[in-house]
Structures are given as structure tokens and as C-alpha cells.
Amino acid sequence: MKIFMIGGTGLLGSEAAKELIRRGHTVTAIALPPLPQGAVLSPEMKIEFGNYLEMTDDELREHFEGCDGFVFAAGVDERVEGQAPIYELFKKYNIDSVRRLLRIAKAAGVKHAVICGSYFSYFAKKDTTKNIVKWHPYIRSRVDQESAALWFADDDFDVAVLELPYIFGTQPGRKPVWVFLVEMIRKMKKMTLYPRGGTTMVTVHQVAQAMAGAMERNKGGNCYPIGFYNMTWIQFLSIVHRYMGYQNRRILTIPDWMYRLGGIKIMKEQKNKNLEGGLNMVKFTDLMCSNLFIDRSEGCDFLGVTEDNIDAAIGESIRLSMEVLGGKAEVVDMKAE
């Protein structure tokens, strides 16, 4: 297949391009400059640097012409803060963009689309009694993104949304998500304080496999919960500690109310700056202190995701995070594409 991608130089997009090309597909991409220093991209991928949001429909249509598939590996995640209501920012990048791009893609004759979403959508839909979308603008935007994307699916246009969890692995020159965690642990002098609960996770290569598998196997409109390795926070932090050189450091599980107090502090600081976050950090306690686990049979098995070395992938993320904090690595941060 000939595949067009938005976000081809990002952590997920670049790895997906390598996997798709390895399987015999061709990939062209639009991405925001600059290319992260040291990033290794597939030489077979054709890249145009630019902002698709600034392109006209006709300009985008030219990129879609003759393509069989489309991958949206861009948007913004829950780390973004902005003026209230923050939902409008998420809507711009995660919903309106997908709606526009899928409209143009479908009209141009594209047959398959893959959208990178969030596993928070899976849990929001799984238990609607918790009103997760009410309290968290980011999660609401991801659920709405799924609805917007699946609206386009029919017998002639397959749409897959990947509900992605925590992802480990690195791209040289790109700031890891996990810098905040390493910094937080370093500030705790004698032991690591963390809530109960845990999460599902995957490596970046497994995400690439899921994206390629969805491109090749999905029929109609479907959301795929992506989870391969389920760990409690204690299990996860034990690996993090090892790569930080803190093998003998104790992990103390704090009560939920203590985590909630931290959320109150964060939200007060945001309010003082006239900012709003994508997550209500007080209400987020219920999610953070739960086991957000997903069995691989719910999505990964069908999409052909195979075993990988999650321990090594966590190690890569932690080592690069430490280099960033130590001023030993030049990196670019996340951008909205």
C-alpha cells in the first residue's frame, strides 16, 4: 500500500514508518520541523516539513491522491496546559483535525485509516458510571475523537483507532515523557512515595506493529485497546529504580487521600496562572490508584503485536531522561502537529 502519514518524524510515526516499509509498503509524511538531532528515520520515507494545519484542503488532497492508507500520528496529549476551557485546544488538534483529514482522505479514495488515540478512552467507556469524561477535558476529547473518526467508516473506508497506553522506548533528540518521573524521584531523598495501582504498557516497536497491523487487518470502524504488559506501580518503579542506580531504594505506597492532596496543589497552581490542565488532578486519583490493565487479547493479538523487551525499553526511557536532566542531551519537546 501507499500510505500517507501526519507526524512521520515523531516517536510513534517514525517507528511505524519503519515497520510499514519493512512490510513492503511505501510511506510519505508531513511533519513539523526540526528533525530531532540524532533521529534515525527510514531512508525510504519521503518527508515534507510543514504544518498541515496551515495547508488548504487542495494542498492536503494532493498528498492523499493515489494513497491507499492514512496514519494520524500527531495531536496533543494530557501534558498540555492552556487557557480555560482547555477542551477547545484538544478539540482543535485531536478532533477537528481528524474530522477534516478523514473527510479529505475519503474523498480522495483512501481506503484505510489509523488514528493514534488514548487508552483513557477505553476505561471511560468501560465504566460510564464514573463520569470520567465529565471531569477530564483531555479524556473527553479522546472519546469524542473516536466518535468523529468512526463516523467516516463504511464498507469502502476502514477506520481504526488505537487506544494507546504508556509507551516506552526512545528517539534520539526527542524529550522522553518520563523526565518528570526521574526528576520527581530524585527530589524524594530517602524513599519513593507513590500511590497504589498500576498500568498496562507497550514498547514503541509494539505500537508500530499495532499501527501496521491495523492498516492491514482492520475492517470497518473499530477501536482497539492496546496493552501488552501489565504492571503495578511498585513493579514498574522497581525497574525504574534499577536504571537510576537506586536498586536498594524503598517504595512506599501512599494512601489515596495523600495523592489527592497533591492534585489539589497542582490545580491551585494552575488556577493562579489562569491555566487549565487536560486532567482534573483531584478526580484523577481514582484512575491513578486503579489497575488500568488491558489484556493483550483485547487488541494486540488480533493486530499481530508480538513480545518485546519492555525492561530494556523502560531503561532506554529512563537513561535518556537522566541525560536530559543532566544537560547531556539536546532534545526537542512535544509539538502539536
C-alpha positions as CSV (number, residue, x, y, z in Angstrom):
1,M,0.0,0.0,0.0
2,K,1.0,3.6,-0.5
3,I,0.5,5.3,2.9
4,F,0.4,9.0,3.8
5,M,1.2,9.9,7.4
6,I,0.9,13.0,9.6
7,G,3.7,13.1,12.2
8,G,6.2,11.0,10.4
9,T,9.2,12.2,12.4
10,G,7.7,11.7,15.9
11,L,8.5,8.8,18.2
12,L,5.5,6.8,17.1
13,G,5.3,7.9,13.5
14,S,8.9,7.3,12.7
15,E,8.8,3.8,14.2
16,A,5.6,3.0,12.4
17,A,7.1,4.1,9.1
18,K,10.0,1.8,9.6
19,E,7.6,-1.1,10.3
20,L,5.3,-0.3,7.3
21,I,8.3,0.0,4.9
22,R,9.7,-3.3,6.3
23,R,6.4,-4.9,5.3
24,G,6.6,-3.7,1.8
25,H,4.5,-0.5,2.0
26,T,5.6,2.9,0.8
27,V,5.3,5.9,3.2
28,T,5.2,9.7,2.6
29,A,4.8,12.1,5.5
30,I,4.3,15.6,6.7
31,A,5.9,16.6,9.9
32,L,6.8,19.8,11.8
33,P,10.5,20.8,11.8
34,P,13.0,20.5,13.2
35,L,14.1,16.9,12.9
36,P,15.4,15.8,16.3
37,Q,19.2,15.7,16.4
38,G,20.4,12.2,16.0
39,A,17.0,10.8,15.0
40,V,17.3,7.9,12.6
41,L,14.5,7.8,10.0
42,S,13.8,5.3,7.3
43,P,15.6,6.5,4.2
44,E,12.8,5.2,2.1
45,M,10.3,7.5,3.7
46,K,9.6,10.7,1.8
47,I,9.1,13.7,4.2
48,E,7.8,17.2,3.7
49,F,8.4,19.5,6.6
50,G,5.5,21.8,7.3
51,N,2.3,22.3,9.3
52,Y,-0.7,20.6,7.8
53,L,-3.0,22.9,9.8
54,E,-1.8,25.8,7.6
55,M,-2.4,23.9,4.4
56,T,-5.5,24.3,2.3
57,D,-7.8,21.3,1.6
58,D,-6.5,21.3,-2.0
59,E,-2.9,21.1,-0.8
60,L,-3.7,18.2,1.5
61,R,-5.7,16.5,-1.2
62,E,-2.6,16.3,-3.3
63,H,-0.8,14.3,-0.6
64,F,-3.8,11.9,-0.4
65,E,-4.1,11.3,-4.1
66,G,-3.1,7.8,-5.1
67,C,-2.8,6.7,-1.5
68,D,-4.4,3.5,0.0
69,G,-3.8,4.3,3.6
70,F,-3.6,7.2,6.1
71,V,-2.0,7.4,9.5
72,F,-2.6,10.2,12.0
73,A,0.3,10.0,14.5
74,A,0.0,13.6,15.8
75,G,-2.2,15.7,18.0
76,V,-1.5,16.6,21.7
77,D,-1.7,14.7,24.9
78,E,-2.7,15.3,28.5
79,R,0.5,17.2,29.4
80,V,-0.7,20.3,27.7
81,E,-2.0,23.2,29.8
82,G,-3.8,26.2,28.4
83,Q,-6.5,28.8,28.9
84,A,-9.9,27.6,30.0
85,P,-11.7,25.9,28.5
86,I,-8.8,23.6,27.6
87,Y,-11.1,21.3,25.8
88,E,-11.2,23.7,22.9
89,L,-7.4,23.2,22.4
90,F,-7.8,19.4,22.4
91,K,-10.7,19.7,20.1
92,K,-8.6,21.7,17.6
93,Y,-5.7,19.3,17.5
94,N,-7.4,15.9,18.3
95,I,-10.9,16.1,16.9
96,D,-11.3,18.9,14.3
97,S,-8.1,17.8,12.6
98,V,-9.1,14.2,12.4
99,R,-12.5,15.1,11.1
100,R,-11.0,17.3,8.4
101,L,-8.3,14.9,7.4
102,L,-10.6,11.9,7.2
103,R,-13.0,13.9,5.1
104,I,-10.3,14.7,2.6
105,A,-8.8,11.2,2.7
106,K,-12.1,9.5,2.0
107,A,-13.0,11.9,-0.9
108,A,-9.5,11.2,-2.4
109,G,-10.2,7.4,-2.4
110,V,-8.1,6.4,0.6
111,K,-9.4,3.0,1.9
112,H,-7.7,2.6,5.3
113,A,-7.1,5.0,8.1
114,V,-5.3,4.5,11.5
115,I,-5.7,7.1,14.3
116,C,-3.5,7.2,17.4
117,G,-5.7,7.7,20.4
118,S,-5.6,7.1,24.2
119,Y,-6.3,4.1,26.5
120,F,-8.1,6.5,28.8
121,S,-11.0,6.3,26.2
122,Y,-11.2,2.6,26.8
123,F,-11.6,3.0,30.6
124,A,-14.0,5.9,30.2
125,K,-16.3,3.8,28.0
126,K,-15.8,0.7,30.2
127,D,-17.3,2.3,33.3
128,T,-19.6,5.2,32.4
129,T,-20.9,5.5,36.0
130,K,-17.6,7.3,37.0
131,N,-18.3,10.2,34.6
132,I,-14.6,10.2,33.6
133,V,-15.4,12.4,30.5
134,K,-17.1,15.0,32.7
135,W,-14.1,15.6,34.9
136,H,-11.2,15.3,32.4
137,P,-11.3,17.5,29.2
138,Y,-8.4,15.5,27.7
139,I,-10.2,12.2,28.1
140,R,-13.4,13.7,26.8
141,S,-11.5,14.9,23.7
142,R,-10.2,11.4,23.1
143,V,-13.6,9.8,23.4
144,D,-15.0,12.5,21.0
145,Q,-12.1,11.9,18.7
146,E,-13.1,8.2,18.4
147,S,-16.7,9.1,17.6
148,A,-15.6,11.7,15.0
149,A,-13.2,9.1,13.4
150,L,-15.6,6.2,13.3
151,W,-18.3,8.3,11.8
152,F,-16.5,8.1,8.5
153,A,-16.1,4.3,8.5
154,D,-18.2,2.2,6.0
155,D,-17.8,-0.7,3.6
156,D,-15.3,1.2,1.5
157,F,-13.4,3.1,4.2
158,D,-11.8,1.3,7.2
159,V,-11.0,3.3,10.3
160,A,-9.1,2.0,13.3
161,V,-8.4,4.0,16.5
162,L,-5.6,2.6,18.6
163,E,-6.2,3.3,22.3
164,L,-2.6,3.6,23.3
165,P,-1.3,3.3,26.9
166,Y,2.1,4.3,28.4
167,I,4.8,3.8,25.8
168,F,8.5,3.1,26.4
169,G,11.4,3.5,24.1
170,T,13.2,6.5,22.8
171,Q,14.0,8.5,19.7
172,P,17.4,10.3,19.9
173,G,16.9,14.0,20.2
174,R,13.3,13.7,21.4
175,K,12.5,14.5,25.0
176,P,11.0,11.5,26.8
177,V,7.7,11.8,28.6
178,W,9.4,10.3,31.7
179,V,11.7,13.2,32.5
180,F,9.2,14.3,35.1
181,L,9.2,10.9,36.8
182,V,13.0,10.8,37.1
183,E,13.1,14.4,38.4
184,M,10.3,13.6,41.0
185,I,12.1,10.5,42.3
186,R,15.4,12.4,42.6
187,K,13.7,15.0,44.8
188,M,12.5,12.3,47.2
189,K,15.6,11.9,49.4
190,K,15.1,8.6,51.3
191,M,12.3,6.6,49.6
192,T,9.9,6.8,46.7
193,L,6.4,7.7,47.6
194,Y,3.8,6.5,45.1
195,P,0.1,5.6,45.1
196,R,-1.3,2.1,44.7
197,G,-2.5,0.9,41.3
198,G,-0.7,0.2,38.1
199,T,-0.9,0.4,34.3
200,T,-0.7,-1.5,31.1
201,M,2.2,-0.6,28.8
202,V,3.9,-1.3,25.5
203,T,7.2,-0.6,23.7
204,V,7.3,1.9,20.8
205,H,8.1,-1.0,18.5
206,Q,4.9,-2.8,19.6
207,V,2.9,0.4,18.8
208,A,4.4,0.3,15.3
209,Q,3.3,-3.3,15.0
210,A,-0.2,-2.3,16.1
211,M,-0.3,0.6,13.6
212,A,0.8,-1.6,10.7
213,G,-1.5,-4.4,11.8
214,A,-4.4,-2.1,11.9
215,M,-3.6,-0.8,8.5
216,E,-3.5,-4.3,7.1
217,R,-6.2,-6.1,9.1
218,N,-8.9,-3.7,10.3
219,K,-12.3,-3.8,8.5
220,G,-14.9,-1.2,9.1
221,G,-14.7,1.1,12.1
222,N,-13.1,-0.2,15.3
223,C,-11.3,0.9,18.4
224,Y,-8.5,-1.4,19.6
225,P,-7.4,-1.3,23.3
226,I,-3.6,-1.7,23.2
227,G,-2.0,-3.3,26.2
228,F,0.7,-6.0,26.4
229,Y,2.5,-5.8,29.8
230,N,0.5,-5.1,33.0
231,M,2.5,-3.9,36.0
232,T,1.7,-2.4,39.4
233,W,3.4,0.9,40.1
234,I,5.7,-1.0,42.5
235,Q,6.8,-3.4,39.8
236,F,7.3,-0.6,37.4
237,L,9.2,1.6,39.8
238,S,11.5,-1.2,40.8
239,I,12.6,-1.3,37.2
240,V,12.9,2.5,37.1
241,H,15.0,2.5,40.3
242,R,17.4,-0.1,38.9
243,Y,18.2,2.0,35.8
244,M,18.6,5.1,38.0
245,G,21.0,3.3,40.2
246,Y,18.6,3.2,43.2
247,Q,18.3,-0.7,43.4
248,N,18.0,-0.7,47.2
249,R,15.6,2.2,47.5
250,R,12.3,1.6,49.3
251,I,9.0,2.2,47.6
252,L,6.2,3.3,50.0
253,T,2.6,3.1,48.9
254,I,0.8,6.3,50.0
255,P,-2.9,6.4,50.7
256,D,-5.3,7.8,48.1
257,W,-6.0,10.9,50.1
258,M,-2.4,11.9,50.1
259,Y,-2.3,11.7,46.3
260,R,-5.5,13.7,46.1
261,L,-3.8,16.5,48.2
262,G,-1.1,16.6,45.6
263,G,-3.7,17.1,42.9
264,I,-5.3,19.9,44.9
265,K,-1.9,21.7,45.0
266,I,-1.4,21.3,41.2
267,M,-4.8,22.6,40.4
268,K,-4.4,25.6,42.7
269,E,-1.1,26.4,40.9
270,Q,-2.8,26.2,37.5
271,K,-5.6,28.4,38.7
272,N,-3.2,31.1,39.9
273,K,-1.6,31.1,36.4
274,N,-5.1,31.2,34.7
275,L,-4.4,27.8,33.3
276,E,-6.4,24.6,33.0
277,G,-5.0,21.1,32.6
278,G,-6.3,18.2,30.5
279,L,-6.8,16.2,33.6
280,N,-8.6,17.2,36.8
281,M,-5.8,16.0,39.1
282,V,-8.1,15.7,42.1
283,K,-10.5,13.4,40.3
284,F,-7.7,11.7,38.5
285,T,-6.9,10.0,41.9
286,D,-9.5,7.3,41.1
287,L,-7.7,6.4,37.8
288,M,-4.2,6.7,39.1
289,C,-4.9,4.5,42.1
290,S,-6.5,1.7,40.0
291,N,-5.0,-1.1,38.0
292,L,-5.5,0.2,34.5
293,F,-4.8,-3.1,32.9
294,I,-5.6,-4.3,29.4
295,D,-5.2,-7.9,28.3
296,R,-3.3,-8.4,25.0
297,S,-6.2,-10.4,23.7
298,E,-8.4,-7.3,23.5
299,G,-6.4,-5.8,20.7
300,C,-2.7,-6.7,20.4
301,D,-3.3,-10.4,19.4
302,F,-5.6,-9.5,16.5
303,L,-3.2,-6.8,15.3
304,G,-0.2,-9.1,15.4
305,V,1.7,-7.4,18.2
306,T,4.5,-9.7,19.5
307,E,6.7,-9.9,22.6
308,D,9.3,-7.3,23.1
309,N,11.8,-6.3,25.8
310,I,9.8,-3.9,28.0
311,D,12.5,-3.9,30.7
312,A,15.1,-2.6,28.2
313,A,12.6,-0.1,26.7
314,I,11.9,1.3,30.2
315,G,15.7,1.5,30.7
316,E,16.2,3.5,27.4
317,S,13.5,6.0,28.5
318,I,15.0,6.4,32.0
319,R,18.6,6.7,30.7
320,L,17.7,9.4,28.2
321,S,15.6,11.2,30.8
322,M,18.6,11.3,33.1
323,E,20.8,12.6,30.3
324,V,18.3,15.4,29.6
325,L,18.2,16.4,33.3
326,G,22.0,16.3,33.4
327,G,22.3,18.6,30.4
328,K,24.0,15.8,28.4
329,A,21.4,15.5,25.6
330,E,19.9,18.1,23.3
331,V,16.3,17.3,22.7
332,V,13.1,18.8,21.3
333,D,9.8,18.7,23.2
334,M,6.4,17.7,22.0
335,K,4.7,19.9,19.4
336,A,1.2,19.9,18.2
337,E,1.3,18.7,14.6
